[in-house]
Amino acid sequence: MRVLVTGDRGYIGAVMVPFLRDAGHQVDGLDNGLYEGCDLLGGPDPIGNRKPRDMRDVTAAELEGYDAVVCLAALSNDPLGHLNRDATYSVNLDGTLKVAQAAKDAGIERFLFASSCSLYGAAGSEAVGEDADMYPVTPYGETKALAEKELSKLADDTFSPTYLRNATAYGASTRLRLDIVVNNLTAIAMTTGQVRLESDGTPWRPLVHIEDISRAFLTVLESPREVIHDQAFNVGRSEDVVQVRDIAEMVREAVPGSTLSIADGAGPDLRNYKVDFSKLNDTFPDLKLAWTVRKGVDELARAYERHGLTLADFDSAQFVRLRRIQQLLGAGMVDDQLRRQTDVQFPGPGDSIFKEKH
């Protein structure tokens, strides 16, 4: 199958693209290049002379000949979504719908949308399934919920969108992020010797390894149309719906000599939800998600050690998406809608701008 992955140069894309290729698919990417150079252990495979491309500008002609589109591209965490609500809606909602309409116009039937369990938002302590009401508490969650509703309006006999609501991702990637909870806590422990919680640790989080996200996308990609047409699936494992303090304890156990601490005055996080993954398991009984959170923490610790991750790296813009975007805005490399300015060369990992703290 010939597949186009938008956001292929991001945290998940750097893992998913080789995963799909290893399964025998021909995979191309489309990415605006905001995170080039934000690399761990050498970064993803080089892309040669391929030009950056904003998905908000994609046309049907560019998509002709593909069998499926996997839409990963997004401003993909809550602090970044709060930075500029309009830009978040422009990228995550308008951009997604632009790619979807272009895919439909190009005659592409399959459209896999990387949604998020964060659209459940403040659902509380009862495990929610795909038919539950959505209570997003951030612009990021709002745009995922709205994008699903609008994509569903495009669904017909010629166009089959599927919505994969990923739990909170974790795991080592050559295009690393440190602004997600498991990756973050492991990096703090490795660079400071402390596992420091900024909340009281009571909120529930569903978690899923990025390789297992890739595994779920591959399964959906290869499934019969009638099984996945206009369907939402929560992606994760029930065993990995845990409280934040449990994650912190796993990290403390995995990183020798580290200690656990909670910030003074820390309170609960508004994002608090459990998720039911039974639909995924029942629909795809042969899909076996392979990773546990503890295995993921061990993988991250090894990757950080091999890379030589330092506290300066942790404090820089290289691995934190909000800091990276603020860096590019401050340097005039993107406009307020996060559109790349013409012929601007983004900084690479060796450039001093990466070491500036925010």
Secondary structure as GFF3:
##gff-version 3
##sequence-region A 1 358
A	DSSP	beta_strand	2	6	.	.	.	ID=ss1
A	DSSP	alpha_helix	13	22	.	.	.	ID=ss2
A	DSSP	beta_strand	26	30	.	.	.	ID=ss3
A	DSSP	three_ten_helix	55	57	.	.	.	ID=ss4
A	DSSP	alpha_helix	60	63	.	.	.	ID=ss5
A	DSSP	beta_strand	68	71	.	.	.	ID=ss6
A	DSSP	alpha_helix	78	83	.	.	.	ID=ss7
A	DSSP	alpha_helix	85	88	.	.	.	ID=ss8
A	DSSP	pi_helix	89	95	.	.	.	ID=ss9
A	DSSP	alpha_helix	96	105	.	.	.	ID=ss10
A	DSSP	beta_strand	110	116	.	.	.	ID=ss11
A	DSSP	three_ten_helix	117	120	.	.	.	ID=ss12
A	DSSP	beta_strand	124	128	.	.	.	ID=ss13
A	DSSP	alpha_helix	139	154	.	.	.	ID=ss14
A	DSSP	beta_strand	160	166	.	.	.	ID=ss15
A	DSSP	beta_strand	168	170	.	.	.	ID=ss16
A	DSSP	alpha_helix	181	192	.	.	.	ID=ss17
A	DSSP	beta_strand	194	197	.	.	.	ID=ss18
A	DSSP	beta_strand	204	209	.	.	.	ID=ss19
A	DSSP	alpha_helix	210	221	.	.	.	ID=ss20
A	DSSP	alpha_helix	225	228	.	.	.	ID=ss21
A	DSSP	beta_strand	231	235	.	.	.	ID=ss22
A	DSSP	three_ten_helix	238	240	.	.	.	ID=ss23
A	DSSP	beta_strand	241	243	.	.	.	ID=ss24
A	DSSP	alpha_helix	244	254	.	.	.	ID=ss25
A	DSSP	beta_strand	259	262	.	.	.	ID=ss26
A	DSSP	beta_strand	273	275	.	.	.	ID=ss27
A	DSSP	alpha_helix	278	283	.	.	.	ID=ss28
A	DSSP	alpha_helix	293	307	.	.	.	ID=ss29
A	DSSP	alpha_helix	311	315	.	.	.	ID=ss30
A	DSSP	alpha_helix	321	330	.	.	.	ID=ss31
A	DSSP	three_ten_helix	352	355	.	.	.	ID=ss32
###
